Amino acid sequence: MSTTNKPERSLVSLFAGCGGSSLGYKQAGFDIRLAVEWDSKAADVYRRNFPETSIFGGDIADLTADEALEITGLQPGELDVLDGSPPCQGFSTAGQRKFEDSRNRLFEQYIRCIHIFRPRMLVMENVSGLRKGKMKLMFAEMTIALKEAGYKVSCRELNAWWYGVPQDRRRLIWIGVRDDLDMEPGHPTPTVKRPVSVRDALEDLYGVEAIGTKGKPGQNGPNTRSGDGLAFTMDASQRQQIQLRNPDFENKWKDGEGVGPTLKSSGPPTISIDTNRYGKPGDNISADRPSSSLRASVKPSVIEQTTRVIGSYYFPGSTHPSSHGRDNDGQTVRYLTIEESKTLQGFPAWFQLNENEYKFIGNSVCPPMAEAVDPEG
């Protein structure tokens, strides 16, 4: 894990989830003194990846001021940064956006912790839908509460793709500086000159290069990339590794479980991935653009497969028939593997997530964006 050369600074993460923001701050050189997470399964993932960090697993309302200060070893005013992502389900445009959703009031616990720690700076994250429609009232209430707590506050909408994440993921980021400090809150500038595409991200993940050129729908051949499909060369060792993970690898695809023809003997073995659609049906994303926003769903997003995609349908990580099926339009699909999902969210390969833990990715802050959002620049 790479870190900066800045002196280690202290941080507390509220509503920490599986640790996306914590990972970013860790890479920016912060000492995470405490993480608070209600979901026991998310807390388990956090412990797995941050064994050195103290975790309060339970309702944040049950965390007393004395306990919070004792765990962190800090006195009021000594904490450098208070980080928090209050639950966003009540605000998200992907949900029902009920103003009376009880989760909408959890930001008040964030405010309570501000008064406990009196941090030098604060960072709060939430969905961009908070500034739309009737939720604007909640956005204004949250911003006013931060200012009344004694902070100079700035809020901007940032997109994760500005920070090297191959995903179009827009989030509101509040940055606050305590009133007694001679500083002004500011937001980071982009760290990349152009967004990272799904194609680039998956090529890096598999350590291979796409072959051929874009072709018209219906074209097939070992050196053709059809539509938005990706064709990756795969050497014998890569193929062997896939077979070791999935003994039924060859038979599954030759039997045609909703997939196209096997590769002709005249062509090289390929990994063919059609990245035309990510997320819910209808999200049309080109392979040459970032993915749409990954959702906090029990099931992962899907990669669409169609008969236009050339070559053999060899997919790393596709180890179970239930990971394949057809969508409402009758198209053959397979779910993103956990490794692909991690890649599109900006998590490193070493970060430990199991195949049944997709929803924690969709709920997390993209680590590269958190790393860039350094209140002191």
Secondary structure, DSSP 8 states (H G I E B T S, - for coil): ----SS--EEEEEES-TTSHHHHHHHHTTEEEEEEEES-HHHHHHHHHH-TTS-EEES-GGG--HHHHHHHHT--TT--SEEEE----TTT-TTS---TT-GGGGTHHHHHHHHHHH--SEEEEEEEGGGGSGGGHHHHHHHHHHHHHTTEEEEEEEEEGGGGT-SB--EEEEEEEEETTSS--------S-SS---HHHHHHHHHT--B-SEEE-TT---TTEEETTEEEEE--HHHHHHHHHH-TTHHHHHHTTSS------TTS--EEEEE-SB-SSTT-B--TTS-B------SS--EEEE-TTS-S-B--TT--SGGGEEE-TTS-EEEE--HHHHHHHHT--TTS---TT-HHHHHTS--HHHHHH--TT-
